[in-house]
Amino acid sequence: MKKSILLLCIVVAALSACNTGKRSSNAQTDGTEVADPAHNSRNSLDWAGVYKGTLPCADCEGIEVEIRLNDDLSYEKVMIYMGKGDNRFSDNGRFEWDEIGSRIKLTSATSPKAANNWFLVGENRLFVLDTEGNRIESNFPPETYIFEKIDLDNVITEKYWKLIELNGKEITFAPEGQIREAHFILKNEDNRVIGNTGCNNMNGSYSLSEEENSIHFTPPATTRMACMGVDYEADYLDMFQTCDNYAVQNDTLTLRKEEAPLARFVAVYLR
């Protein structure tokens, strides 16, 4: 009997040691559990996409924020200060994941001295964190600091389509020479198209068949301003007269001539 009791004690001690070892390998120094690296937010969630939310503002009605997270770890951010006229600010850069794959840190390329933006990544949500990567404690409701992922669809009308590629060349906004970014919107009313070439406002009309993915534009009319740093305006306008069909996937639109891509656009939801 004594031998049996002794043997049982040895087995229990061994199991306890094994459990202790497992916990220490998955715990941080503060005692909190670390997410399984094979099943963290980075590996398990469909995190790429567009998120929107509204943050508190000390001297305005609120700050509307849109963040686009891309698969290549780049991001774009738009902020609108509500009730303060034309106060739309854009930002872009790169982001990186923390060691356990649950939080991301945004590093601005346009404002290198800006404070870090941290977010906890959840299922179709971004939780806004403070500059140290911790949860924000405030008198506002917790949902104030949650950005929701936009449910994207393949509808192309009534959306702000920003030009990102033309004839195989990447197009970026150059604040020193451009007034507006190149874009267009297909209005449902009267099949009008409005937009900007990156220099001049434009307008015209279009015809669309969603079943066949065909699209045609009338020659756009434009204002006649001269702008520096926009050397693609003529090609951009020609593209609208050349294209005859489109392809759309989530929030990316491609205008094509037969099977050849002419221009690519991404949807911007805050404008």
ZATI-803686 format. One line per 5 residues: number of its first residue (from 1); their letters; for each residue x, y, z of N, C-alpha, C, O. Coordinates in steps of 0.1 Angstrom, whole numbers, plus 5000, padded with zeros to 4 digits. Each point is the difference from the previous one (the first is absolute). Layout:
N
NUM> A> X/Y/Z/X/Y/Z/X/Y/Z/X/Y/Z | ...
//
This chain:
271
1> MKKSI> 5008/4988/5000/4992/5012/5000/5009/5013/5000/4997/5009/4993 | 5013/4991/5015/5009/5011/5001/5007/5003/4987/5001/5011/4995 | 5002/4978/4998/5007/5001/4987/4990/5006/4989/5004/5008/4992 | 4983/4988/5009/4990/5005/4991/4998/5015/5002/5000/5008/4991 | 4999/4996/5022/4999/5014/5003/5012/5009/4995/4998/5010/4995
6> LLLCI> 5014/4984/5007/5012/5007/4996/5000/5002/4985/5004/5010/4995 | 4992/4979/4998/5000/5001/4985/4990/5010/4995/5003/5007/4991 | 4985/4994/5016/4990/5009/4996/5005/5015/5002/4997/5008/4992 | 5010/4994/5019/5006/5013/5002/5010/5004/4990/5000/5012/4995 | 5008/4979/5000/5010/5003/4990/4993/5003/4987/5004/5010/4993
11> VVAAL> 4985/4983/5003/4993/5003/4988/4994/5014/5000/5001/5007/4991 | 4992/4996/5021/4994/5013/5001/5010/5011/4999/4998/5010/4993 | 5013/4989/5013/5011/5010/5000/5005/5001/4986/5003/5012/4995 | 4998/4977/4998/5005/5001/4986/4991/5008/4991/5004/5008/4992 | 4982/4989/5009/4990/5007/4993/5000/5015/5003/4998/5008/4991
16> SACNT> 5004/4995/5022/5000/5014/5004/5011/5007/4993/4999/5012/4996 | 5013/4982/5004/5012/5006/4994/4997/5002/4985/5005/5011/4995 | 4989/4980/4998/4997/5001/4986/4991/5012/4997/5002/5008/4991 | 4987/4993/5017/4991/5011/4999/5006/5014/5002/4998/5009/4993 | 5011/4991/5018/5007/5012/5003/5009/5004/4988/5001/5012/4997
21> GKRSS> 5006/4979/4997/5008/5003/4989/4993/5005/4988/5004/5010/4994 | 4984/4985/5003/4992/5004/4989/4995/5015/5002/5001/5008/4991 | 4995/4995/5022/4995/5013/5002/5012/5011/4999/4997/5010/4995 | 5015/4986/5010/5010/5010/4999/5005/5002/4986/5004/5011/4997 | 4994/4980/4994/5004/5002/4986/4990/5008/4993/5004/5006/4989
26> NAQTD> 4984/4996/5016/4990/5008/4993/4996/5012/5008/4989/5006/4998 | 5019/4998/5011/4997/5011/5009/5010/5011/4998/5012/4998/4998 | 4984/5015/5004/5009/5011/5000/5005/5002/5014/4996/4993/5009 | 5013/5016/4993/5006/5003/5013/4990/5005/5010/5002/4999/5012 | 4987/5007/4983/4990/5006/5009/4989/4989/5003/4991/5003/5008
31> GTEVA> 5011/4985/4987/4991/4989/5004/4988/4998/4991/4993/4991/5001 | 5006/5018/4989/4988/4999/4991/5004/4990/4989/5011/4998/4996 | 4978/4995/4999/5002/4990/4989/5003/5007/4987/4994/5010/4996 | 5015/4983/4996/5003/5005/4987/4992/4992/4990/4998/4988/5002 | 4997/5018/4988/4991/4993/4990/5009/4990/4993/5012/5001/4998
36> DPAHN> 4981/4988/4998/5006/4989/4992/5005/5006/4987/4992/5006/4993 | 5021/4994/5004/5005/5006/4988/4994/4995/4987/5001/5006/4990 | 4994/4982/5011/4993/4994/4988/4986/5005/4998/4994/4997/4989 | 5000/5009/5021/4986/5004/5000/4998/5014/5005/4991/5002/5008 | 5018/5007/4988/4998/5014/5005/4993/5008/4989/4996/4994/4990
41> SRNSL> 5002/5019/5013/4992/5008/4991/5006/5001/4986/4993/5000/4990 | 5021/5001/5010/5006/5001/4987/4998/4988/4991/4999/5001/4988 | 5002/4987/5018/4999/4988/4992/4986/4994/4998/4997/4993/4990 | 4994/5011/5019/4987/4994/5000/4988/5008/4995/4990/4995/4996 | 5012/5019/5003/4990/5009/4997/5002/5005/4986/5011/5002/4995
46> DWAGV> 4978/5002/4998/5000/5007/4987/5001/5015/5003/4990/5007/4999 | 5022/4997/5005/5001/5014/5006/5002/5011/4989/4997/5011/5003 | 5007/4985/4985/5002/5010/4989/4986/5006/4996/4991/4993/4999 | 5009/5020/4999/4987/5006/4996/4999/5015/5006/5010/5005/5004 | 4978/5000/4996/4998/5014/5003/4992/5000/5013/4990/4993/5001
51> YKGTL> 5014/5015/5009/4993/5002/5013/4996/5015/5001/5007/5009/4996 | 4982/4993/5011/4995/5013/5002/4995/5002/5015/4996/4991/5006 | 5006/5021/4999/4996/5003/5013/5000/5015/5002/5004/5008/4992 | 4991/4997/5020/4999/5014/5003/5006/5002/5014/4996/4994/5010 | 5015/5014/4991/5006/5003/5012/4996/5013/5006/4995/5009/4993
56> PCADC> 5006/4992/5021/4996/5013/5006/5009/5011/4996/5012/4998/4996 | 4983/5014/5004/5008/5012/4996/4998/5011/5010/4988/5003/5003 | 5022/5004/5001/4999/5010/5010/4993/5013/4995/4993/5007/5007 | 5010/4996/4980/4995/5013/4994/4992/4998/4987/4999/5009/4992 | 4995/4979/5006/4992/4997/4989/4989/4990/5004/5000/4995/5011
61> EGIEV> 4992/5001/4979/4989/4991/5003/5005/4985/5001/4992/4992/5004 | 5020/5006/4992/5005/4986/4999/5009/4999/4989/5000/5008/4990 | 5009/4981/5010/5009/4998/4989/4997/4987/4994/5001/4989/5006 | 4994/5011/4981/4997/4988/4993/5013/4995/4995/5008/5007/4994 | 4995/4980/5008/5012/4994/4996/4998/4988/4991/4991/4992/5003
66> EIRLN> 5016/5007/4986/5000/4988/4992/5014/4995/4998/5009/5008/4997 | 4993/4979/5006/5013/4994/4999/5000/4988/4990/4991/4991/5002 | 5017/5009/4989/5001/4988/4991/5013/4993/5003/5011/5005/4999 | 4988/4982/5005/5011/4991/5002/5002/4991/4988/4991/4993/4996 | 5021/5008/4998/5003/4992/4988/5008/4987/5004/5007/5000/5010
71> DDLSY> 4993/4990/4981/5007/4988/5003/5015/5001/5000/5007/4993/5007 | 4998/5018/4986/5014/5002/5000/5005/5008/5012/5012/5005/5000 | 4980/4996/5011/5003/5007/5012/5002/5016/4998/5007/5006/5008 | 4986/4999/4982/4999/5014/4998/4986/5004/5004/4991/4992/5001 | 5007/5021/5002/4987/5005/5004/4998/5014/4994/5009/5007/4997
76> EKVMI> 4978/4997/5003/4996/5013/4996/4989/5004/5010/4992/4993/5005 | 5009/5020/4999/4991/5005/5010/4994/5013/4996/5007/5009/4995 | 4980/4993/5007/4993/5013/4997/4993/5004/5013/4994/4992/5006 | 5007/5021/4997/4994/5006/5012/4992/5012/4996/5005/5009/4993 | 4983/4992/5011/4991/5012/4998/4996/5006/5013/4994/4993/5008
81> YMGKG> 5009/5019/4994/4996/5007/5012/4986/5006/4998/4999/5010/4993 | 4991/4984/5013/4986/5003/4997/4997/5014/5005/5003/5004/5011 | 4989/5003/4981/4995/5014/5004/5011/5011/4999/4998/5010/5005 | 5013/4987/4988/5010/5010/4999/5004/5003/4985/5011/5003/4997 | 4979/4996/4994/5002/5003/4986/5008/4989/4993/4998/4988/5004
86> DNRFS> 5011/5016/4987/5008/4990/4992/5012/4997/5008/5011/5005/4998 | 4987/4986/5012/5012/4995/5008/5002/4985/4998/4997/4992/5010 | 5007/5005/4979/5003/4986/4996/5015/4998/4999/5007/5007/4993 | 4998/4984/5015/5015/4997/5001/5002/4986/4996/4994/4990/5005 | 5017/5008/4987/5003/4986/4996/5014/4997/5005/5009/5008/5002
91> DNGRF> 4993/4979/5000/5013/4995/5005/5002/4986/4995/4990/4993/4997 | 5023/5003/5001/5003/4986/4996/5013/4996/5006/5008/5009/5004 | 4995/4978/4995/5012/4995/5005/5000/4985/5001/4994/4993/4993 | 5014/5002/5017/5001/4986/5002/4995/4996/5014/4999/5009/5009 | 4997/4979/4993/4997/4995/5014/5007/4987/5002/5004/4992/4991
96> EWDEI> 4998/5005/5022/5007/4988/5004/4992/4993/5012/4993/5007/5007 | 5008/4980/4993/4993/4993/5011/5009/4998/5012/5012/5000/4999 | 4982/4999/5012/5008/4997/5012/5004/4986/5000/4996/4992/4992 | 5012/5004/5018/5006/4986/5001/4989/4989/5000/5003/4989/4995 | 4986/5014/5011/4990/4989/5001/4989/5001/4990/4990/4992/5000
101> GSRIK> 5011/5018/4991/4991/5000/4988/4986/5005/5004/4990/4995/4993 | 5008/5013/5017/4987/5005/5004/4998/5015/4998/4989/5004/4998 | 5022/5004/5002/4999/5014/4999/5009/5005/4988/5009/4993/4996 | 4987/5018/4998/5008/5006/4989/5003/5014/5004/4993/5007/5007 | 5019/4998/4988/5005/5013/5002/5001/5007/4987/5008/4995/4991
106> LTSAT> 4986/5016/5007/5000/5008/4987/5012/5010/5001/5001/5008/5010 | 5007/4992/4980/5011/5010/4999/4998/5008/4988/5000/4995/4989 | 4998/5018/5012/4997/5009/4989/5012/5003/4991/5011/5003/5005 | 4986/4997/4982/5011/5004/4991/4999/5015/4997/5010/5006/4996 | 4978/4999/5005/4998/5014/4997/5003/5010/5012/5003/5011/4998
111> SPKAA> 4996/4983/5014/5002/5008/5013/5009/4991/5009/4995/4994/5009 | 5018/5006/4988/5009/4991/5007/5001/5003/5015/5003/4990/5008 | 4994/5022/4997/5000/5003/5014/4987/4998/5007/4999/5003/5012 | 4991/4992/4981/4987/4998/5006/5001/4988/5010/5008/4991/4999 | 4984/5010/5011/4999/4990/5010/4996/4986/4994/4992/5000/4991
116> NNWFL> 5012/4989/5015/4996/4987/4996/4985/4998/5001/4995/5004/5010 | 4999/4990/4981/4986/4996/5001/5000/4985/5002/5004/4992/4991 | 4991/5003/5020/4999/4986/5003/4985/4996/4999/4991/5007/5004 | 5007/4981/4992/4986/4994/4999/5001/4985/5004/5010/4993/4996 | 4980/5003/5011/4998/4985/5003/4991/4995/4989/4990/5006/4997
121> VGENR> 5014/4983/4996/4993/4995/4989/4991/4989/5004/5004/4990/5005 | 4983/5012/4993/4990/4990/5003/4992/4995/4988/5004/5004/4989 | 4986/4989/5013/4992/4995/4989/4992/5011/4994/4990/5005/5006 | 5014/5000/4982/4994/5011/4993/5000/5013/5008/4991/5008/4998 | 5018/4993/5011/5001/5012/5008/5014/5004/5003/5009/4992/5000
126> LFVLD> 4993/5021/5002/5013/5006/5005/4997/5007/5013/4991/5009/5000 | 5016/4988/5011/4998/5006/5012/5011/5011/5002/5012/4996/5000 | 4984/5016/5001/5010/5011/5001/5007/4999/5013/4994/4999/5011 | 5019/5002/4989/5009/4999/5012/5007/5014/5002/5000/5008/4990 | 5006/4994/5021/5008/5012/5002/5013/4999/4994/5003/4990/4993
131> TEGNR> 5006/5020/5008/5013/5001/4993/5009/4989/5005/5011/4998/4994 | 4986/4996/5018/5009/4990/5005/4994/4986/4997/5006/4990/5004 | 4983/5009/4989/4994/4987/4996/4991/4995/5011/4998/4987/5000 | 4997/5021/5009/4991/4995/5010/4986/5005/4998/4997/5009/4992 | 4993/4984/5014/4986/5004/4999/4998/5014/5006/5007/5004/5009
136> IESNF> 4985/5004/4984/4997/5014/5004/4990/5000/5011/4989/4994/4999 | 5014/5013/5012/4990/5002/5011/4995/5014/4999/5008/5010/5001 | 4979/4991/4998/4994/5014/4999/4985/4999/5004/4995/4989/5004 | 4999/5022/4996/4986/5001/5004/4990/4997/4989/4988/4999/5002 | 5018/4999/4986/4992/4997/4988/4996/4985/5001/5008/4992/5005
141> PPETY> 4981/5004/4988/4997/4986/5000/5011/4992/4993/5006/5005/4991 | 4996/4982/5012/5010/4992/4994/4999/4999/4985/5010/5000/4993 | 4978/5000/5002/4998/4999/4985/5005/5012/4992/5002/4999/4988 | 5001/5012/5020/5005/5012/4993/5014/4997/4994/5003/5006/4989 | 5004/4985/5016/5013/4997/4996/5001/4987/4992/5010/4992/5001
146> IFEKI> 4979/5005/4991/5000/4988/4992/4997/5004/4986/4990/5007/4997 | 5018/4989/4993/4998/5002/4986/4994/4987/4994/5006/4989/5002 | 4984/5012/4990/4993/4989/4994/5005/4998/4986/5002/5010/4993 | 5000/4977/5003/5004/4997/4986/4988/5002/4991/4989/4996/5003 | 5013/5011/4985/4989/5002/4991/4997/4987/4992/5009/4993/4996
151> DLDNV> 4978/5004/5003/4996/4989/4992/5000/5004/4985/4991/5007/4995 | 5020/4989/4998/5001/5004/4986/4991/4992/4991/4997/4989/5003 | 4999/5018/4986/4992/4993/4990/5006/5004/4986/5010/5007/4999 | 4984/4987/4991/5005/5002/4986/4993/5011/4993/5001/5001/4987 | 4990/5007/5020/4994/5011/4993/5010/5011/4998/5008/5004/5009
156> ITEKY> 4992/5002/4979/5010/5011/4997/4994/5014/4999/5007/5009/5000 | 4980/4992/5000/4994/5014/5000/5000/5006/5014/5000/4993/5010 | 4999/5020/4990/4999/5008/5013/5012/4997/5009/4999/5000/5012 | 5013/4997/4982/5012/4998/5008/5011/5010/4995/5000/5002/4988 | 5008/5002/5021/5011/5009/4996/5012/4990/4996/5006/4994/5009
161> WKLIE> 4997/5006/4978/5011/4991/4995/5013/5009/4998/5000/5008/4992 | 5010/4989/5016/5013/5007/5000/5009/4993/4990/5002/4988/5002 | 5004/5019/4989/5010/4994/4990/5013/4996/5007/5006/5008/5008 | 4998/4980/4990/5013/4995/5006/5009/4995/4990/5012/4998/5002 | 4983/4999/4985/5009/4995/4990/4994/5004/4986/4988/4998/4998
166> LNGKE> 5021/5006/4993/4995/5004/4987/5011/4995/4990/5011/5004/5000 | 4984/4988/4990/5008/4994/4990/5013/4993/5006/5011/5001/4995 | 4986/4992/5016/5011/4993/5007/5009/5008/5009/5009/4994/5006 | 4989/5019/4995/5008/5009/5008/4992/5003/5013/4989/5004/5000 | 5018/4995/5011/4994/5004/5013/4998/5015/5001/5008/5008/4996
171> ITFAP> 4980/4995/5009/4996/5014/5001/4999/5004/5015/4992/4993/5007 | 5015/5017/4997/4999/5004/5014/4996/5015/5001/5003/5008/4990 | 4992/4996/5021/4996/5014/5001/5012/5008/5004/5007/4997/5010 | 4995/5015/4983/5012/5008/5003/4995/5014/5005/4997/5008/4992 | 5002/4994/5021/4994/5012/5006/5007/5013/4995/4994/5010/4999
176> EGQIR> 5019/4989/4997/5007/5012/4996/4995/5005/4986/5002/5012/4997 | 4992/4980/4995/4996/5004/4987/4986/4998/4997/4994/5005/4990 | 4999/4987/5018/4986/4996/4997/4990/5007/5009/5003/5002/5012 | 4986/5001/4983/4989/5006/5008/4991/4988/5006/4997/5001/5012 | 5000/4990/4980/4992/4988/5004/5007/4988/4994/5008/5000/4991
181> EAHFI> 4989/4988/5015/5004/4987/4995/4991/4997/4988/4988/5003/5000 | 5017/4989/4991/4992/4996/4988/4990/4990/5005/5004/4990/5006 | 4984/5012/4990/4989/4991/5004/4988/5002/4991/4999/5009/4992 | 4991/4982/5010/4987/5002/4994/4989/4994/5008/5003/4991/5008 | 4985/5013/4990/4988/4994/5006/4989/4998/4989/4997/5010/4993
186> LKNED> 4997/4979/5007/4989/4997/4991/4987/5002/5007/4997/4993/5010 | 4996/5018/4987/4988/5004/5006/4988/4992/4994/4999/4999/4988 | 4992/4996/5020/4989/4993/4995/4990/5010/4993/4994/4996/4990 | 5005/5016/5015/4991/5010/4994/5005/5004/4986/5011/5006/4999 | 4981/4992/4991/5004/5004/4986/5012/4994/4995/5006/5004/4990
191> NRVIG> 4999/4985/5016/5012/4993/4996/5012/5010/4998/5007/5000/4989 | 4995/5009/5020/5010/5010/5000/5013/4994/5006/5000/4992/5009 | 5011/5013/4985/5013/4997/5006/5007/5013/5004/5001/5009/4991 | 5004/4992/5021/5007/5012/5004/5013/4996/5006/5002/4988/5004 | 5007/5021/4997/5013/4996/5006/5011/5011/4997/4997/5012/4998
196> NTGCN> 5015/4984/5003/5012/5009/4998/5011/4993/4994/5002/4988/5002 | 5006/5019/4990/5011/4994/4993/5013/5000/5008/5010/4996/4995 | 4989/5010/5017/5012/5003/5007/5004/5014/4999/5009/5005/5006 | 4983/5002/4985/5003/5014/4997/4986/5007/4998/4997/5010/5006 | 4995/4985/4985/4988/5006/4995/4988/4992/5004/5000/4987/5000
201> NMNGS> 4989/5020/5004/4987/4993/5001/4995/4994/4987/5003/5006/4990 | 4990/4983/5010/4995/4995/4988/4986/4995/5002/4996/4997/5012 | 4996/5002/4977/4987/4994/5001/4996/4995/4986/5005/5004/4990 | 4985/4987/5010/4996/4994/4988/4988/4990/5003/4993/5002/5010 | 5006/4988/4982/4990/4990/5002/5005/4986/4997/5011/4999/4994
206> YSLSE> 4982/4991/5010/5005/4987/4998/4988/4990/4998/4988/5004/5003 | 5014/4985/4991/4990/4989/4999/5007/4988/5006/5012/4997/4998 | 4980/4995/5008/5005/4988/5008/4991/4988/4999/4988/5002/5001 | 5018/4987/4997/4993/4987/5001/5007/4991/5010/5011/4995/4997 | 4983/5004/5015/5007/4992/5010/5000/4985/4997/5009/4993/5004
211> EENSI> 4981/5002/4988/4999/4986/4997/5012/4996/4991/5006/4989/5001 | 4998/5020/4990/5011/4998/4990/5013/5006/5004/5010/4999/4994 | 4990/5009/5017/5011/5008/5005/5005/5009/4989/5012/5003/4999 | 4979/5003/4993/5004/5009/4990/4998/5014/5005/4990/5003/5007 | 5018/5007/4988/4998/5014/5004/5006/5008/4989/5010/4997/4994
216> HFTPP> 4983/5014/5003/5005/5010/4990/4997/5014/5005/4991/5003/5007 | 5018/5006/4989/5000/5014/5005/4999/5009/4988/5005/4997/4989 | 4988/5014/5012/5001/5011/4991/5013/5008/5002/5005/4999/5011 | 5000/5008/4979/5012/5007/5003/4998/5010/5011/4991/5009/4999 | 5017/4990/5012/4998/5009/5011/5003/5015/4997/5009/5003/4993
221> ATTRM> 4983/5006/5013/5003/5014/4999/5007/5004/5013/4998/4995/5011 | 5012/5014/4988/5008/5004/5011/5002/5015/5001/4997/5007/4990 | 5007/4997/5022/5004/5014/5001/5014/5001/4994/5005/4990/4995 | 5001/5022/5004/5012/5002/4993/5011/5007/5008/5007/5009/4996 | 4995/4985/5016/5011/5005/5009/5013/4994/4996/5000/4988/4995
226> ACMGV> 5011/5019/5007/5013/4994/4997/5006/4996/5014/5001/5009/5009 | 5003/4979/4992/5006/4995/5013/5014/4994/4998/5002/4994/4990 | 5006/5008/5020/5013/4994/4999/5000/4986/5006/4992/4997/5009 | 5016/4994/4986/5002/4987/5005/4989/4990/4997/4999/4989/5005 | 4992/5014/4985/4990/4991/4995/5002/4998/4985/4994/5006/4992
231> DYEAD> 5015/4984/5005/5004/4998/4986/4992/4989/4994/5002/4996/4988 | 4988/4999/5019/4992/4988/4994/4985/5004/4997/4992/4992/4997 | 5005/5021/5004/4986/5005/4998/4995/4996/4987/4989/4994/4999 | 5018/5008/4990/4995/4996/4987/4998/4985/4998/4990/4996/4995 | 5019/4996/5010/4998/4986/5000/4988/4995/5008/4993/4991/4996
236> YLDMF> 5005/5016/5015/4989/4997/5009/4987/5002/4993/4991/4992/5000 | 5008/5019/4993/4987/5004/4993/4998/4990/4988/4989/4996/4997 | 5022/5001/4996/4999/4991/4989/4996/4986/5004/4992/4993/4993 | 5011/5003/5019/4997/4987/5005/4985/4998/5001/4994/4989/4997 | 4998/5022/5007/4986/4999/5001/4993/4997/4986/4990/4994/4999
241> QTCDN> 5016/5012/4990/4995/4998/4987/5004/4986/4994/4994/4995/4991 | 5016/4999/5015/5006/4987/4994/4993/4988/5007/4998/4990/4993 | 5000/5011/5020/4996/4988/5007/4986/4995/4996/4991/5008/4995 | 5006/4979/5006/4987/4995/4996/4995/4990/5010/4988/4995/4998 | 5019/5001/5012/4995/4991/5010/5008/5002/5013/5010/5008/5001
246> YAVQN> 4985/4986/5010/5007/5002/5013/5000/4986/5007/4993/4991/4997 | 5015/5009/5013/5001/4989/5010/5001/5006/5014/5007/5010/5002 | 4986/4984/5007/5000/5005/5014/5001/4989/5010/4994/4989/4998 | 5015/5013/5011/5002/4990/5011/5001/5007/5013/5010/5008/5002 | 4980/4990/5007/5000/5007/5012/5000/5015/4998/4990/5006/4994
251> DTLTL> 5021/5001/5009/5000/5015/4999/5010/5004/4989/5004/5012/5001 | 4999/4979/4990/5009/5004/4989/4993/4999/4987/4995/4989/4996 | 5005/5021/4996/4994/5001/4987/5010/5001/4989/5009/5008/5001 | 4990/4984/4988/5009/5001/4989/4992/5003/4987/4990/4993/4997 | 5013/5018/4996/4994/5003/4988/5009/4994/4989/5012/5002/5000
256> RKEEA> 4982/4991/4990/5008/4993/4990/4995/5003/4986/4989/5004/4997 | 5019/4993/4993/4997/4999/4986/5001/4985/4996/5011/4995/4999 | 4978/4999/4999/5000/4985/4998/5006/4994/5012/4994/5002/5011 | 5017/4991/4988/5006/4994/5012/5012/5008/5005/5006/4996/5011 | 4997/5015/4983/5012/5007/5004/4996/5011/5011/4992/5008/4997
261> PLARF> 5014/4991/5015/4998/5010/5010/5005/5014/4996/5012/5001/4996 | 4980/5009/5006/5004/5014/4997/5003/5008/5012/5010/5007/5001 | 4981/4991/5010/5002/5008/5012/4994/4992/5011/4990/4993/4999 | 5016/5009/5013/4994/4994/5012/4997/5011/5011/5007/5010/5000 | 4982/4988/5007/4995/5009/5010/4997/4993/5013/4997/4988/5000
266> VAVYL> 5004/5019/5011/4995/4994/5013/4989/5009/5005/5000/5012/4998 | 4990/4982/5009/4989/5007/5006/5005/5007/5013/5006/4995/5008 | 4990/5018/4993/5002/5008/5012/4986/5004/5005/4992/5005/4993 | 5006/4991/5020/4986/5002/5005/4998/5013/5008/4989/5004/5002 | 5022/5002/5002/4999/5014/5006/5005/5010/4990/5011/4999/4995
271> R> 4980/5010/5001/5004/5010/4990/4993/5013/5002/5002/5009/4993
//
